[in-house]
Amino acid sequence: MRNMNAAERARLRESLVGNLLLLLFGCGVLAFLVAADRVNWFSIRPATGTSIAMARSTEKPRDAAQEKRITTLAQHPQPESALPQ
């Protein structure tokens, strides 16, 4: 290995730090763009059937048909899809 003086080591260190900062900036921009495109990843959704039923029980029905549908869902819960509707 060749002997490097202090100036060469400093230049190499600055170059490595600059490249690392540029890489981190690029990763940050990529993460921002992905997060901006996938907003639904950051919404809180119920994980179990029980929590889904509890979340729906707090909603007020709009009319009698809606109330009947909620009662039917409480008796026979339908599986929720992963995609928002």
C-alpha positions in Angstrom: 0.0 0.0 0.0 1.4 3.4 -0.9 2.0 6.0 1.7 -0.5 8.8 1.6 0.1 12.2 3.1 -2.4 14.1 5.2 -3.7 16.1 2.2 -4.5 13.0 0.2 -6.2 11.3 3.1 -8.3 14.4 3.8 -9.3 14.6 0.1 -10.2 10.9 0.0 -12.2 11.2 3.3 -14.1 14.3 1.9 -14.8 12.4 -1.3 -16.2 9.4 0.6 -18.3 11.6 2.9 -19.7 13.6 -0.1 -20.6 10.4 -2.0 -22.3 9.0 1.1 -24.3 12.2 1.6 -25.4 12.2 -2.0 -26.5 8.5 -1.7 -28.5 9.3 1.4 -30.1 12.3 -0.3 -31.1 10.1 -3.3 -32.5 7.5 -0.9 -34.5 10.2 0.9 -35.9 11.5 -2.4 -36.9 8.0 -3.5 -38.6 7.3 -0.2 -40.5 10.6 -0.4 -41.7 9.8 -3.9 -42.8 6.3 -3.0 -44.6 7.6 0.1 -46.3 10.3 -1.9 -47.6 7.7 -4.4 -48.7 5.2 -1.7 -50.6 7.3 0.8 -52.9 4.4 1.8 -49.8 2.7 3.4 -50.0 5.2 6.2 -53.7 4.8 7.0 -54.7 2.9 10.1 -57.0 0.0 9.4 -58.5 -2.6 11.7 -56.5 -5.8 11.8 -59.1 -8.4 13.0 -62.7 -9.2 12.5 -63.5 -8.1 16.0 -61.9 -4.7 15.6 -63.7 -4.2 12.3 -67.0 -5.0 13.9 -66.3 -2.6 16.7 -65.2 0.1 14.3 -68.4 -0.3 12.3 -70.6 -0.3 15.3 -69.7 3.3 16.0 -71.0 4.4 12.6 -74.5 5.9 12.5 -76.9 4.3 10.0 -78.3 6.6 7.4 -81.7 4.9 7.0 -83.5 1.6 7.8 -81.8 -0.2 4.8 -78.4 0.8 6.0 -79.2 -0.3 9.6 -80.4 -3.7 8.3 -77.1 -4.1 6.3 -75.0 -3.3 9.4 -77.0 -5.9 11.4 -76.5 -8.5 8.7 -72.8 -7.7 8.7 -72.6 -8.1 12.4 -74.3 -11.5 12.2 -72.3 -12.6 9.2 -69.1 -10.5 8.8 -67.7 -10.2 5.3 -63.9 -10.3 4.9 -62.4 -6.9 4.3 -60.3 -6.4 1.2 -56.8 -5.0 1.6 -57.5 -2.3 -1.0 -59.5 0.8 0.1 -62.9 1.2 -1.6 
